[in-house]
Amino acid sequence: MLREPSEVEIDENGRAEIPMGILVEAGLTPGTRVLAYSAGDGRIVLRRADDALAELAETGNLS
């Protein structure tokens, strides 16, 4: 079951703290490297770097 959304504020340096519960639920722990990209419409996606690279390797889209 997904937890309720949490409101997060972006500070003057462009940083936002994501609550630990959300990170743990997503399988992201301290030290996990992630790729961040815009999905448009005010959405930002975080993906484990290892997962994204593995997917690219499977599809043959690595340069």
CORZI-V781833 format. One line per field, one symbol per residue. ss: DSSP state (A for helix, B for strand, O for the rest). psi: psi as a letter, one per 30 degrees, with the letter a starting at -180 (. if undefined). burial: I if it has 16 or more other C-alpha atoms within 10 Angstrom, else O. Layout:
# CORZI-V781833
ss: ???
psi: ???
burial: ???
This chain:
# CORZI-V781833
ss: OOOOOOOOOOOOOOOOOOOAAAAAAOOOOOOOOBBBBBBBOOBBBBBBAAAAAAAAAAAOOOO
psi: kklkkkkkkkafggkkkkkeeeeeefgklkfkklkklkglhgkkkkkkeeeeeeeeeefggk.
burial: OOOOOOOOOOOOOOOOOOOOOOOOOOOIOOOOOOOOOOOOOOOOOOIOOOOOOOOOOOOOOOO
